[in-house]
Amino acid sequence: MLSECEFPEFLRAPLPDGSPRIWVTETKYIDNTELWETQLEISVDRSEIVAKLKYKAQCHDYTGTVPCYQREVQYRRFCLTHDGENRYRVQHMGNG
């Protein structure tokens, strides 16, 4: 029996402080150090999963250039059906 298609609550529930839950699934490190170059961040809402590539960038504000992070959507997955047994059929949409 198919039900309304929603991803599980534990994936999308906000953190205790109320901020959105972000899952880091992949980190690319610079050479053999603890410094990272990119991270793949996953966010989940009721029926959509969004994967964003996070990387360090230079941003400008009134004081000049400051370090910051930028994110680019890599893909989205939309929940189409859920069978009630933790199996989901999704639609994958690449590059934003």
MARGUNU-337625 format. One record per residue (C-alpha): chain; residue number from 1; x, y, z. Coordinates in nm, 2 decimals. Layout:
chain = A; n = NUM; px = X; py = Y; pz = Z .
...
This chain:
chain = A; n = 1; px = 0.00; py = 0.00; pz = 0.00 .
chain = A; n = 2; px = 0.15; py = 0.34; pz = -0.10 .
chain = A; n = 3; px = 0.13; py = 0.63; pz = 0.14 .
chain = A; n = 4; px = 0.20; py = 1.00; pz = 0.11 .
chain = A; n = 5; px = 0.56; py = 1.03; pz = 0.01 .
chain = A; n = 6; px = 0.77; py = 1.19; pz = 0.29 .
chain = A; n = 7; px = 1.12; py = 1.11; pz = 0.39 .
chain = A; n = 8; px = 1.17; py = 0.99; pz = 0.76 .
chain = A; n = 9; px = 1.15; py = 1.25; pz = 1.03 .
chain = A; n = 10; px = 1.49; py = 1.17; pz = 1.17 .
chain = A; n = 11; px = 1.65; py = 1.28; pz = 0.84 .
chain = A; n = 12; px = 1.47; py = 1.62; pz = 0.84 .
chain = A; n = 13; px = 1.42; py = 1.71; pz = 1.20 .
chain = A; n = 14; px = 1.59; py = 2.04; pz = 1.30 .
chain = A; n = 15; px = 1.88; py = 2.03; pz = 1.55 .
chain = A; n = 16; px = 1.79; py = 2.10; pz = 1.92 .
chain = A; n = 17; px = 1.88; py = 2.47; pz = 1.87 .
chain = A; n = 18; px = 1.63; py = 2.50; pz = 1.59 .
chain = A; n = 19; px = 1.88; py = 2.52; pz = 1.30 .
chain = A; n = 20; px = 1.83; py = 2.30; pz = 1.00 .
chain = A; n = 21; px = 1.99; py = 1.96; pz = 1.00 .
chain = A; n = 22; px = 2.27; py = 1.93; pz = 0.75 .
chain = A; n = 23; px = 2.43; py = 1.59; pz = 0.68 .
chain = A; n = 24; px = 2.79; py = 1.60; pz = 0.55 .
chain = A; n = 25; px = 2.84; py = 1.29; pz = 0.34 .
chain = A; n = 26; px = 3.17; py = 1.35; pz = 0.17 .
chain = A; n = 27; px = 3.48; py = 1.55; pz = 0.25 .
chain = A; n = 28; px = 3.77; py = 1.60; pz = 0.02 .
chain = A; n = 29; px = 4.09; py = 1.69; pz = 0.21 .
chain = A; n = 30; px = 4.39; py = 1.89; pz = 0.09 .
chain = A; n = 31; px = 4.68; py = 1.65; pz = 0.05 .
chain = A; n = 32; px = 4.74; py = 1.47; pz = 0.37 .
chain = A; n = 33; px = 4.62; py = 1.73; pz = 0.61 .
chain = A; n = 34; px = 4.31; py = 1.80; pz = 0.83 .
chain = A; n = 35; px = 4.22; py = 2.09; pz = 0.60 .
chain = A; n = 36; px = 3.93; py = 2.02; pz = 0.37 .
chain = A; n = 37; px = 3.87; py = 2.15; pz = 0.02 .
chain = A; n = 38; px = 3.51; py = 2.06; pz = -0.04 .
chain = A; n = 39; px = 3.22; py = 1.90; pz = 0.14 .
chain = A; n = 40; px = 2.90; py = 1.75; pz = 0.01 .
chain = A; n = 41; px = 2.61; py = 1.87; pz = 0.23 .
chain = A; n = 42; px = 2.27; py = 1.70; pz = 0.23 .
chain = A; n = 43; px = 1.95; py = 1.87; pz = 0.35 .
chain = A; n = 44; px = 1.61; py = 1.69; pz = 0.36 .
chain = A; n = 45; px = 1.26; py = 1.83; pz = 0.38 .
chain = A; n = 46; px = 0.93; py = 1.65; pz = 0.36 .
chain = A; n = 47; px = 0.97; py = 1.53; pz = 0.00 .
chain = A; n = 48; px = 1.29; py = 1.67; pz = -0.13 .
chain = A; n = 49; px = 1.66; py = 1.59; pz = -0.07 .
chain = A; n = 50; px = 1.91; py = 1.86; pz = -0.19 .
chain = A; n = 51; px = 2.29; py = 1.80; pz = -0.22 .
chain = A; n = 52; px = 2.51; py = 2.10; pz = -0.22 .
chain = A; n = 53; px = 2.89; py = 2.12; pz = -0.27 .
chain = A; n = 54; px = 3.04; py = 2.35; pz = -0.01 .
chain = A; n = 55; px = 3.38; py = 2.51; pz = -0.07 .
chain = A; n = 56; px = 3.59; py = 2.79; pz = 0.06 .
chain = A; n = 57; px = 3.58; py = 3.12; pz = -0.13 .
chain = A; n = 58; px = 3.68; py = 3.48; pz = -0.10 .
chain = A; n = 59; px = 3.39; py = 3.72; pz = -0.03 .
chain = A; n = 60; px = 3.39; py = 4.09; pz = -0.02 .
chain = A; n = 61; px = 3.23; py = 4.32; pz = 0.24 .
chain = A; n = 62; px = 3.29; py = 4.67; pz = 0.35 .
chain = A; n = 63; px = 3.62; py = 4.58; pz = 0.52 .
chain = A; n = 64; px = 3.76; py = 4.41; pz = 0.20 .
chain = A; n = 65; px = 3.81; py = 4.04; pz = 0.12 .
chain = A; n = 66; px = 3.71; py = 3.79; pz = 0.39 .
chain = A; n = 67; px = 3.70; py = 3.41; pz = 0.39 .
chain = A; n = 68; px = 3.36; py = 3.26; pz = 0.35 .
chain = A; n = 69; px = 3.19; py = 2.95; pz = 0.21 .
chain = A; n = 70; px = 2.99; py = 2.91; pz = -0.11 .
chain = A; n = 71; px = 2.75; py = 2.63; pz = -0.20 .
chain = A; n = 72; px = 2.64; py = 2.50; pz = -0.53 .
chain = A; n = 73; px = 2.35; py = 2.26; pz = -0.58 .
chain = A; n = 74; px = 2.48; py = 1.93; pz = -0.72 .
chain = A; n = 75; px = 2.15; py = 1.74; pz = -0.74 .
chain = A; n = 76; px = 1.79; py = 1.71; pz = -0.60 .
chain = A; n = 77; px = 1.59; py = 1.40; pz = -0.53 .
chain = A; n = 78; px = 1.22; py = 1.42; pz = -0.51 .
chain = A; n = 79; px = 1.01; py = 1.16; pz = -0.33 .
chain = A; n = 80; px = 0.77; py = 1.00; pz = -0.57 .
chain = A; n = 81; px = 0.64; py = 0.70; pz = -0.37 .
chain = A; n = 82; px = 0.70; py = 0.53; pz = -0.03 .
chain = A; n = 83; px = 0.59; py = 0.17; pz = 0.03 .
chain = A; n = 84; px = 0.58; py = 0.20; pz = 0.41 .
chain = A; n = 85; px = 0.87; py = -0.04; pz = 0.44 .
chain = A; n = 86; px = 1.15; py = 0.22; pz = 0.42 .
chain = A; n = 87; px = 1.18; py = 0.19; pz = 0.04 .
chain = A; n = 88; px = 1.14; py = 0.50; pz = -0.16 .
chain = A; n = 89; px = 1.11; py = 0.57; pz = -0.53 .
chain = A; n = 90; px = 1.28; py = 0.91; pz = -0.61 .
chain = A; n = 91; px = 1.33; py = 1.13; pz = -0.91 .
chain = A; n = 92; px = 1.69; py = 1.24; pz = -0.95 .
chain = A; n = 93; px = 1.75; py = 1.59; pz = -1.10 .
chain = A; n = 94; px = 2.12; py = 1.67; pz = -1.16 .
chain = A; n = 95; px = 2.30; py = 2.00; pz = -1.13 .
chain = A; n = 96; px = 2.04; py = 2.20; pz = -0.95 .
